Amino acid sequence: MTLLLVEPSTLLRERLAAILASLGCMEIVETATYEMASEVIRSLQPMIVIMDAQLTDGSGLELLSVARAECPSACLIVVNPSSSEPYRKRWLQAGADHCFDLSVQIDQLMEVVMHHSQLYVCSIPQRKYQ
């Protein structure tokens, strides 16, 4: 199973990848850009996509749309700096399955990923696309 992590901040992306890797057997593919994320979505068809709402080289809403079209059964998770209800609602209406503020909802994010990944027993290495 493949999880795509799209996060422009190298530090945050690496920390999230390490936390996610501790959950179990899933291939974690990391990318920092809209362009690379689009390519990975089309080629690998990830089952879980965790993406930052604010990308430096493209629209998060457009990437969400690409992910939903290319991977209709994938769990799409948007992480953002705001947990306000209108902001959350906007992302959910745009096609996200979940929307979390990482500063206060990291545990909820991990529970959703665990639920969708079904925690395989083996360990698969991470790939990085920069």
Buried (B, 14 or more C-beta within 10 A) or exposed (E): BBBBBBBBEEEBBBBBBEEBBEBBBBBBBBBBBBBBBBEBBEEBBBBBBBBBBEBEEBEBBEBBEBBBEBBEEBBBBBBBEEBEEEBBEBBBEBBBBBBBBBEEBBEBBBEBBEEBBEEEEEEBEBEBBE
